[in-house]
Amino acid sequence: MADARIPLTIVTGFLGSGKTTLLREILARPEMADTLILMNEVAEIGIDDRLLKRLTDDTVLLDNGCVCCSVKDDLKRVLLEIAEAPPGGCAPRRIVLETTGLADPRAFLATVVGTPMIGSNIRLNGVLTLVDSVNAKRNLADFPEFTGQLTVADYVLLTKADLVSPEELADVRALVQKLNPAAATADWSGLDRLCVFLNGSSQSGALLKLAGTHTDHAGHHHRHADAHSFCITLREACDWSRFAIWLSMFVHAHGEDILRIKGILYLENGAPVAVNCVQHLVYFPEHLPSWPGEERTSVLVFILRNITQDAVMRSLDSFLARTPALEPERA
Amino acid sequence: MCGFCGVWGAKNHWSLKSSNPGVFMALSSTERMRERYALCAILNETLRGHHLKVRDWSGEQWIVEHVSNGSEIVDSIAAVWPAAEKLSKRRVDPLQAGGEQRGGERG
């Protein structure tokens, strides 16, 4: 059954990556009518004021001081207003939240994922990250904010592709896919597909493609700066409760080193289920419509710091097969 | 809130099948309790080396009990781990799990 809730997409990207240009372009399209834009900074975007809400930067850090556990009160208030609006009103068809160029999208994700009442009428569609093809390598090397924006992406749009050579563009694309293999990637010529994503219907496509292409057991392993990514494939069906306990404990113990976990699980009931995690935040799992082919496997992409692929594989294997007692270690 | 025991209504948490009707079949009250008992068994197996026991309370919350350091009531599985660390004074880390690794081909 189709999800009737309003899809909310977070649009992020480093300074000068073209976020406002993108919004101006796509909002001119008839299929993108009735889009509500939320932004921290009001840009010269030229859209109807009724479809633009300005947010104040009132991030509230919770006790543990972790950015991914912070709450943006103003965003929460605005989303609750929309979620609690009576049916039949002038609800938007989709919501696009544009962050500032230096923003950490995890605080926005935390607000949406951590406010269950929002979920009644609004669902988190994903994160779109714009990557400036001209400055991508330098930004990755110099600005951890950009690395954070890239690792949480579900969809990456390469901008300014016409200002670099085809070889340079291919290098940037490869760099993005190495750091975040779970994200779909497109350039400006793929705006039609991007609009489909903003309408909330293409998340499963990228994940199912991942399940279809990563069939080796240990998966690929890529390293960038202090972050590294790898895929783990599990051929046997997973017990959800065991996996959930493992993930919950892993996130508790190592959340600050988990830049991203994203993947598709093959559960014992046969269903493909999407799982998504950013640091301490775990999204509610999402049921995907169908498998792309005959093969049934779980594929999980990990983007981590300071944790080896081997340690994760041993731990996950061990927990899914049976539950080992933890070896006590002094806190 | 329950007028007898003061327990707030069931907490939605991503880890529970019953909180994800779009992913799992809707669970009857019996199946929900079966799910919680299964979770309890896995939690107890996991935390036995910490001298902890986890029990379901009213189908809504969890009681984490240490053999000598008391107990805590928590709302979700995510909250079990900080309580376990506080009561046992030991870290909880799945990468420290003991036991033999599974033999043969993984997956």
Chai-1 contact restraints between the chains, C-beta under 6 A:
chainA,res_idxA,chainB,res_idxB,connection_type,confidence,min_distance_angstrom,max_distance_angstrom,comment,restraint_id
A,P116,B,N12,contact,1.0,0.0,6.0,A-B,restraint_1
A,H217,B,G107,contact,1.0,0.0,6.0,A-B,restraint_2
A,L234,B,G107,contact,1.0,0.0,6.0,A-B,restraint_3
A,R235,B,G107,contact,1.0,0.0,6.0,A-B,restraint_4
A,S241,B,A38,contact,1.0,0.0,6.0,A-B,restraint_5
A,S241,B,L39,contact,1.0,0.0,6.0,A-B,restraint_6
A,A244,B,S15,contact,1.0,0.0,6.0,A-B,restraint_7
A,I245,B,I42,contact,1.0,0.0,6.0,A-B,restraint_8
A,W246,B,P94,contact,1.0,0.0,6.0,A-B,restraint_9
A,S248,B,S15,contact,1.0,0.0,6.0,A-B,restraint_10
A,S248,B,I77,contact,1.0,0.0,6.0,A-B,restraint_11
A,S248,B,A78,contact,1.0,0.0,6.0,A-B,restraint_12
A,M249,B,W81,contact,1.0,0.0,6.0,A-B,restraint_13
A,M249,B,P94,contact,1.0,0.0,6.0,A-B,restraint_14
A,F250,B,P94,contact,1.0,0.0,6.0,A-B,restraint_15
A,H252,B,W81,contact,1.0,0.0,6.0,A-B,restraint_16
A,A253,B,D93,contact,1.0,0.0,6.0,A-B,restraint_17
A,V273,B,V23,contact,1.0,0.0,6.0,A-B,restraint_18
A,V282,B,W14,contact,1.0,0.0,6.0,A-B,restraint_19
A,F284,B,W14,contact,1.0,0.0,6.0,A-B,restraint_20
A,P285,B,N20,contact,1.0,0.0,6.0,A-B,restraint_21
A,P285,B,V23,contact,1.0,0.0,6.0,A-B,restraint_22
A,H287,B,G22,contact,1.0,0.0,6.0,A-B,restraint_23
A,H287,B,V23,contact,1.0,0.0,6.0,A-B,restraint_24
A,A311,B,L95,contact,1.0,0.0,6.0,A-B,restraint_25
A,R314,B,Q101,contact,1.0,0.0,6.0,A-B,restraint_26
A,S315,B,P94,contact,1.0,0.0,6.0,A-B,restraint_27
A,S315,B,L95,contact,1.0,0.0,6.0,A-B,restraint_28
A,S315,B,A97,contact,1.0,0.0,6.0,A-B,restraint_29
A,D317,B,R102,contact,1.0,0.0,6.0,A-B,restraint_30
A,D317,B,R106,contact,1.0,0.0,6.0,A-B,restraint_31
A,S318,B,A97,contact,1.0,0.0,6.0,A-B,restraint_32
A,S318,B,Q101,contact,1.0,0.0,6.0,A-B,restraint_33
A,A321,B,R102,contact,1.0,0.0,6.0,A-B,restraint_34
A,T323,B,I42,contact,1.0,0.0,6.0,A-B,restraint_35
A,T323,B,E45,contact,1.0,0.0,6.0,A-B,restraint_36
A,T323,B,T46,contact,1.0,0.0,6.0,A-B,restraint_37
A,P324,B,A97,contact,1.0,0.0,6.0,A-B,restraint_38
A,P324,B,G98,contact,1.0,0.0,6.0,A-B,restraint_39
A,P324,B,G99,contact,1.0,0.0,6.0,A-B,restraint_40
A,A325,B,R48,contact,1.0,0.0,6.0,A-B,restraint_41
A,A325,B,G49,contact,1.0,0.0,6.0,A-B,restraint_42
A,L326,B,T46,contact,1.0,0.0,6.0,A-B,restraint_43
A,L326,B,G49,contact,1.0,0.0,6.0,A-B,restraint_44
A,L326,B,Q96,contact,1.0,0.0,6.0,A-B,restraint_45
A,L326,B,A97,contact,1.0,0.0,6.0,A-B,restraint_46
A,E327,B,Q96,contact,1.0,0.0,6.0,A-B,restraint_47
A,E327,B,G98,contact,1.0,0.0,6.0,A-B,restraint_48
A,P328,B,G49,contact,1.0,0.0,6.0,A-B,restraint_49
A,P328,B,H50,contact,1.0,0.0,6.0,A-B,restraint_50
A,P328,B,R90,contact,1.0,0.0,6.0,A-B,restraint_51
A,E329,B,R91,contact,1.0,0.0,6.0,A-B,restraint_52
A,E329,B,Q96,contact,1.0,0.0,6.0,A-B,restraint_53
A,A331,B,E85,contact,1.0,0.0,6.0,A-B,restraint_54
A,A331,B,K89,contact,1.0,0.0,6.0,A-B,restraint_55
A,A331,B,R90,contact,1.0,0.0,6.0,A-B,restraint_56
A,A331,B,R91,contact,1.0,0.0,6.0,A-B,restraint_57
